[in-house]
């Protein structure tokens, strides 16, 4: 028989964290805003709001922003999110290159750095990450702007609590204590998360998912992964492997096989896969090898020989969208990653294939952040992680 655990009273410190994160979220999304409006929206007392706001002002996260005339004639002081006071060093390790960015907490990009292609050597990749972060730290920032932390998006299974990258095939990392290594080297707060989870956070905080309470972000690039947001919070899974749709088995013929690097689905429908298929079709040499970008451009220009490759990609991506829809039934599914630039060639066909095949037609839309989604998610990760926030549902 299942043991019944009595419900315990929520500690005052936890309630303060809930109030604090909820209040900051509302100010960030609705600036300028009054204290009384915050109290009404959250259904908490005005004195509570005033105490929390005073703390946020003292920390520099919130500042005053003039006044607004109330209905009774008495002006109300307004508040706004002070995102420019802090910067985040954000790094996206997915794809074929490392991508680093300095941005403020409002998502304003201040500097970008692209590093040369990922190495087959794990230690070389770590050294390149060190060098990239050192360059980001040296980047000139506005006067008095403080670095709030480092946010890292790692491709593969990642323990976000301990910052351990358990398996990142493209980087060759296994059980790498990345958070600890970066903490010791740079003496800054470090948060590490799966790259597609960060992409989902980016879309949720700054992009196509800002109005949603539940969403799935399917990212298609060198691999395929999904980030899941339910009730305004990331769903990571028991083994931190929720959303690893690249390992989805698209047929019984894939059973009983071992996939040590990339999964069955991404070996068929990722950008890397479609480029390999095109090169095999054309017999191109290594020097003249085609990229996924070349194939999509050719199809746009009427090149018919690549159309079956796109159609096959659509078929397999439709299976991933169907799985997300039937298992989670999210408010929306966002198609992102490098493939998002060509989503108009994919989304209508995916929806057509799924029409009538599953109980509900998904709300499938294209990412508004594209390849920057993971980087923008790192801003949300650092903001939330350095506040020890508990995510509360938006109303």
C-alpha positions as CSV (number, residue, x, y, z in Angstrom):
1,X,0.0,0.0,0.0
2,X,1.3,3.5,-0.9
3,X,2.4,5.4,2.2
4,X,0.3,8.6,2.7
5,X,2.5,11.6,3.7
6,X,0.6,14.3,5.5
7,X,0.7,17.7,3.8
8,X,3.1,20.0,5.6
9,X,2.9,23.7,6.2
10,X,4.8,25.6,3.6
11,X,7.8,27.3,5.3
12,X,7.9,31.1,5.4
13,X,11.1,31.2,3.4
14,X,9.6,29.1,0.6
15,X,6.6,31.4,0.5
16,X,8.9,34.4,0.3
17,X,10.7,32.8,-2.7
18,X,7.3,32.2,-4.4
19,X,6.2,35.7,-3.8
20,X,9.5,37.1,-4.9
21,X,9.8,35.2,-8.2
22,X,6.1,35.8,-9.0
23,X,6.4,39.5,-8.4
24,X,9.6,39.8,-10.4
25,X,8.0,37.9,-13.3
26,X,5.0,40.3,-13.4
27,X,7.2,43.3,-13.3
28,X,9.5,41.9,-16.0
29,X,6.6,41.2,-18.3
30,X,4.4,44.2,-17.6
31,X,6.7,47.2,-16.9
32,X,5.9,49.9,-15.9
33,X,3.5,48.6,-13.3
34,X,2.2,49.7,-9.8
35,X,2.5,47.8,-6.5
36,X,-1.3,47.7,-6.1
37,X,-1.7,46.1,-9.6
38,X,0.8,43.4,-8.6
39,X,-1.1,42.7,-5.4
40,X,-4.4,42.4,-7.2
41,X,-3.0,40.1,-9.9
42,X,-1.3,37.7,-7.4
43,X,-4.0,38.1,-4.7
44,X,-1.5,38.9,-2.0
45,X,-1.5,41.7,0.4
46,X,-0.1,45.1,-0.6
47,X,2.3,45.2,2.4
48,X,3.8,41.8,1.2
49,X,4.3,43.2,-2.3
50,X,5.9,46.4,-0.9
51,X,8.4,44.4,1.2
52,X,9.4,42.2,-1.7
53,X,9.6,45.1,-4.1
54,X,11.9,47.0,-1.6
55,X,14.2,43.9,-1.6
56,X,14.2,43.8,-5.4
57,X,15.0,47.5,-5.7
58,X,17.8,47.1,-3.2
59,X,19.3,44.2,-5.3
60,X,19.0,46.4,-8.4
61,X,16.6,44.1,-10.3
62,X,13.7,46.7,-10.1
63,X,13.7,50.4,-10.2
64,X,11.2,53.3,-10.1
65,X,9.7,54.5,-13.3
66,X,7.7,57.7,-12.7
67,X,4.0,57.8,-11.6
68,X,0.6,57.2,-13.1
69,X,-2.6,59.0,-12.1
70,X,-5.1,56.7,-10.3
71,X,-8.8,56.8,-10.7
72,X,-9.2,58.7,-7.5
73,X,-6.7,61.3,-8.6
74,X,-3.8,60.2,-6.4
75,X,-0.6,59.3,-8.4
76,X,0.7,55.8,-8.0
77,X,4.5,55.2,-8.2
78,X,5.4,52.8,-11.0
79,X,8.0,50.1,-11.2
80,X,10.0,48.6,-14.0
81,X,12.4,45.7,-14.5
82,X,16.0,46.9,-14.4
83,X,17.4,44.3,-16.8
84,X,20.2,46.5,-18.0
85,X,21.9,46.4,-14.5
86,X,23.1,42.9,-15.0
87,X,24.7,40.9,-17.9
88,X,24.7,37.2,-18.5
89,X,27.4,35.2,-20.3
90,X,25.5,32.7,-22.3
91,X,27.0,29.8,-24.3
92,X,25.3,27.4,-26.7
93,X,27.4,24.2,-27.2
94,X,24.9,22.6,-29.7
95,X,25.4,22.3,-33.4
96,X,28.7,22.3,-35.1
97,X,30.1,25.5,-33.5
98,X,30.2,27.0,-30.0
99,X,28.2,30.2,-29.8
100,X,28.7,32.7,-27.0
101,X,26.9,35.9,-26.2
102,X,26.8,38.7,-23.6
103,X,23.3,40.1,-23.0
104,X,21.5,41.9,-20.3
105,X,18.6,40.4,-18.4
106,X,16.1,42.0,-20.7
107,X,17.5,40.0,-23.6
108,X,19.4,42.9,-25.3
109,X,22.4,41.4,-27.0
110,X,25.7,43.2,-26.4
111,X,28.2,41.0,-28.0
112,X,28.4,37.7,-29.9
113,X,31.3,35.2,-30.5
114,X,31.3,32.2,-32.8
115,X,34.0,29.6,-32.1
116,X,35.5,27.3,-34.8
117,X,33.9,23.9,-35.4
118,X,33.5,21.4,-32.6
119,X,36.6,19.1,-32.2
120,X,36.4,15.3,-32.0
121,X,38.6,15.5,-28.9
122,X,36.7,16.1,-25.6
123,X,39.5,18.0,-23.9
124,X,40.0,20.3,-26.8
125,X,36.3,21.2,-26.7
126,X,36.6,22.0,-23.0
127,X,39.6,24.2,-23.6
128,X,37.8,26.0,-26.3
129,X,34.9,26.6,-23.9
130,X,37.3,28.1,-21.4
131,X,38.7,30.4,-24.0
132,X,35.3,31.5,-25.2
133,X,34.1,32.4,-21.7
134,X,37.4,34.3,-21.1
135,X,36.7,36.3,-24.2
136,X,33.1,37.0,-23.1
137,X,34.3,38.2,-19.7
138,X,36.7,40.7,-21.4
139,X,34.0,42.1,-23.6
140,X,33.3,45.8,-22.7
141,X,30.0,46.3,-20.9
142,X,28.0,49.4,-19.9
143,X,29.3,51.2,-16.8
144,X,28.3,49.6,-13.5
145,X,26.8,46.6,-15.2
146,X,27.5,43.4,-13.2
147,X,27.9,39.9,-14.5
148,X,25.2,37.9,-12.9
149,X,26.3,34.5,-14.0
150,X,27.2,32.1,-16.8
151,X,24.5,30.0,-18.5
152,X,25.5,27.0,-20.5
153,X,23.4,25.0,-23.0
154,X,24.8,21.5,-23.4
155,X,23.7,19.0,-26.1
156,X,22.7,15.7,-24.4
157,X,21.6,14.4,-21.1
158,X,22.4,16.9,-18.4
159,X,21.9,17.0,-14.6
160,X,20.9,20.6,-14.2
161,X,21.1,20.5,-10.4
162,X,24.7,19.4,-10.2
163,X,25.7,20.8,-13.6
164,X,27.0,17.4,-14.8
165,X,26.9,16.6,-18.5
166,X,26.3,12.9,-18.5
167,X,26.4,12.4,-22.2
168,X,27.0,14.8,-25.0
169,X,27.9,12.8,-28.2
170,X,28.9,15.8,-30.3
171,X,31.4,17.0,-27.7
172,X,32.6,13.6,-26.6
173,X,31.8,14.4,-23.0
174,X,30.7,11.7,-20.5
175,X,29.9,12.5,-16.9
176,X,31.7,15.8,-17.1
177,X,31.2,18.0,-13.9
178,X,31.0,21.1,-16.1
179,X,29.5,23.4,-13.4
180,X,32.2,22.6,-10.9
181,X,35.0,23.1,-13.4
182,X,33.6,26.5,-14.5
183,X,32.9,27.6,-11.0
184,X,36.5,26.9,-9.9
185,X,38.0,28.6,-12.9
186,X,35.9,31.7,-13.2
187,X,34.5,32.3,-9.7
188,X,31.1,33.2,-11.0
189,X,27.6,31.6,-10.6
190,X,27.3,28.8,-13.3
191,X,24.2,27.1,-14.4
192,X,24.2,24.2,-16.9
193,X,21.1,22.9,-18.7
194,X,20.3,20.8,-21.7
195,X,20.4,23.0,-24.8
196,X,16.9,22.3,-26.0
197,X,15.5,22.8,-22.6
198,X,17.1,26.2,-22.7
199,X,15.6,26.8,-26.2
200,X,12.2,26.1,-24.7
201,X,12.9,28.5,-21.8
202,X,14.0,31.1,-24.4
203,X,10.8,30.8,-26.4
204,X,8.8,30.8,-23.1
205,X,10.5,34.0,-21.8
206,X,11.2,36.0,-24.9
207,X,9.8,34.2,-28.0
208,X,6.9,32.4,-29.5
209,X,5.8,30.8,-26.2
210,X,5.4,34.0,-24.1
211,X,1.6,33.6,-24.0
212,X,1.6,29.8,-23.3
213,X,1.4,27.8,-20.1
214,X,2.4,24.6,-21.8
215,X,4.5,24.1,-24.8
216,X,7.0,21.8,-26.5
217,X,9.9,23.2,-28.4
218,X,11.2,20.7,-31.0
219,X,14.7,21.7,-32.2
220,X,16.0,20.3,-35.4
221,X,19.7,20.9,-36.3
222,X,22.7,18.6,-36.2
223,X,20.5,16.5,-33.9
224,X,16.9,16.5,-32.8
225,X,15.6,17.3,-29.3
226,X,12.6,18.7,-27.4
227,X,12.2,21.0,-24.4
228,X,9.0,20.7,-22.5
229,X,7.3,23.4,-20.5
230,X,4.3,22.5,-18.3
231,X,2.5,24.9,-16.0
232,X,5.2,27.5,-16.7
233,X,8.0,25.1,-15.6
234,X,10.5,22.9,-17.4
235,X,9.7,19.2,-17.3
236,X,13.1,17.4,-17.3
237,X,12.0,13.8,-16.5
238,X,13.2,11.4,-13.8
239,X,16.6,10.7,-15.6
240,X,16.8,14.3,-17.0
241,X,16.1,12.8,-20.4
242,X,12.6,14.1,-21.1
243,X,12.4,15.4,-24.6
244,X,15.2,13.2,-26.1
245,X,13.0,12.7,-29.1
246,X,16.0,12.1,-31.3
247,X,15.9,8.6,-29.9
248,X,12.3,8.0,-30.9
249,X,12.0,4.7,-32.7
250,X,10.1,5.4,-35.9
251,X,9.3,1.7,-36.6
252,X,9.6,-1.8,-35.4
253,X,12.7,-2.3,-37.6
254,X,14.6,-0.1,-35.2
255,X,14.0,-2.3,-32.2
256,X,16.9,-4.4,-30.8
257,X,19.5,-2.0,-32.1
258,X,22.0,0.1,-30.1
259,X,22.3,3.9,-30.6
260,X,25.4,5.1,-28.8
261,X,25.8,8.5,-30.4
262,X,22.8,9.8,-32.2
263,X,19.3,8.3,-32.0
264,X,17.2,6.6,-34.7
265,X,15.0,9.5,-35.5
266,X,17.8,12.1,-35.8
267,X,19.8,9.6,-37.9
268,X,17.0,10.0,-40.4
269,X,15.5,13.5,-40.1
270,X,18.2,15.9,-38.7
271,X,20.0,18.5,-40.7
272,X,23.1,16.2,-40.6
273,X,21.0,13.3,-41.9
274,X,19.5,15.0,-44.8
275,X,22.9,16.4,-45.9
276,X,24.3,12.9,-45.8
277,X,21.4,11.6,-47.8
278,X,21.9,14.3,-50.4
279,X,25.6,13.7,-50.7
280,X,25.0,10.0,-51.2
281,X,22.4,10.7,-53.8
282,X,24.7,13.0,-55.8
283,X,28.0,11.2,-55.1
284,X,29.7,14.5,-54.0
285,X,33.2,14.6,-52.7
286,X,34.2,15.7,-49.2
287,X,35.4,19.0,-50.6
288,X,32.1,19.7,-52.4
289,X,29.8,18.2,-49.8
290,X,26.3,19.7,-49.5
291,X,24.8,21.1,-46.3
292,X,21.2,21.0,-45.3
293,X,20.9,24.7,-46.1
294,X,22.0,24.0,-49.7
295,X,19.3,21.3,-50.1
296,X,16.5,23.6,-48.9
297,X,17.6,26.4,-51.1
298,X,17.7,24.0,-54.1
299,X,14.2,22.9,-53.4
300,X,13.0,26.5,-53.2
301,X,14.6,27.0,-56.6
302,X,12.6,24.1,-58.0
303,X,15.3,21.4,-57.8
304,X,13.1,18.2,-57.9
305,X,15.7,15.6,-57.1
306,X,15.9,16.7,-53.5
307,X,12.1,16.9,-52.9
308,X,11.8,13.2,-51.8
309,X,14.5,13.9,-49.2
310,X,12.4,16.8,-47.8
311,X,9.2,14.7,-47.9
312,X,11.0,11.9,-46.0
313,X,12.1,14.4,-43.4
314,X,8.6,15.7,-43.1
315,X,7.3,12.1,-42.5
316,X,9.7,11.5,-39.6
317,X,9.3,14.9,-38.0
318,X,5.5,14.3,-38.2
319,X,6.0,11.3,-35.9
320,X,7.8,13.4,-33.4
321,X,5.1,16.1,-33.5
322,X,2.4,13.4,-33.1
323,X,4.2,11.9,-30.1
324,X,4.4,15.2,-28.4
325,X,0.8,16.0,-29.2
326,X,-0.7,12.7,-28.0
327,X,1.5,12.4,-24.9
328,X,1.5,15.9,-23.6
329,X,-1.3,17.8,-25.5
330,X,0.5,21.1,-25.2
331,X,-0.9,24.5,-25.9
332,X,1.6,24.9,-28.7
333,X,4.5,23.1,-30.4
334,X,7.4,25.4,-31.5
335,X,9.6,24.1,-34.3
336,X,13.1,25.6,-33.8
337,X,16.8,25.0,-34.4
338,X,18.6,25.7,-37.6
339,X,15.8,24.2,-39.6
340,X,13.4,26.9,-38.5
341,X,14.6,29.2,-41.3
342,X,12.8,26.7,-43.7
343,X,9.8,25.9,-41.5
344,X,7.4,27.1,-44.2
345,X,8.5,24.0,-46.3
346,X,7.8,21.7,-43.4
347,X,5.0,22.8,-41.1
348,X,2.1,22.8,-43.7
349,X,3.1,19.3,-44.8
350,X,3.4,18.0,-41.3
351,X,0.0,19.3,-40.4
352,X,-1.5,17.8,-43.5
353,X,0.0,14.4,-42.7
354,X,-1.4,14.5,-39.1
355,X,-4.9,15.7,-40.0
356,X,-7.3,13.1,-38.8
357,X,-4.5,10.7,-37.8
358,X,-4.4,11.9,-34.1
359,X,-7.2,13.1,-31.8
360,X,-6.3,16.8,-31.9
361,X,-4.5,18.9,-34.5
362,X,-1.4,20.5,-32.9
363,X,-0.8,24.2,-32.8
364,X,2.5,23.9,-34.6
365,X,4.3,27.2,-35.1
366,X,7.8,28.3,-36.1
367,X,10.3,29.7,-33.5
368,X,10.6,33.4,-33.3
369,X,14.2,33.2,-31.9
370,X,15.7,30.7,-34.3
371,X,19.2,29.7,-33.5
372,X,19.3,32.2,-30.7
373,X,16.7,30.4,-28.6
374,X,19.2,28.5,-26.5
375,X,21.2,31.6,-25.7
376,X,18.1,33.5,-24.7
377,X,17.0,30.7,-22.5
378,X,20.4,31.0,-20.7
379,X,19.3,34.5,-19.7
380,X,16.2,33.1,-18.1
381,X,18.2,30.2,-16.5
382,X,20.6,32.6,-14.8
383,X,17.9,35.0,-13.7
384,X,15.9,32.3,-12.1
385,X,18.8,30.2,-10.8
386,X,20.6,33.1,-9.1
387,X,17.4,34.1,-7.3
388,X,16.6,30.5,-6.1
389,X,13.2,31.0,-7.7
390,X,10.2,28.7,-7.6
391,X,8.4,29.1,-10.9
392,X,4.7,29.9,-10.4
393,X,2.0,29.7,-13.0
394,X,1.3,32.9,-14.9
395,X,-2.3,34.1,-15.1
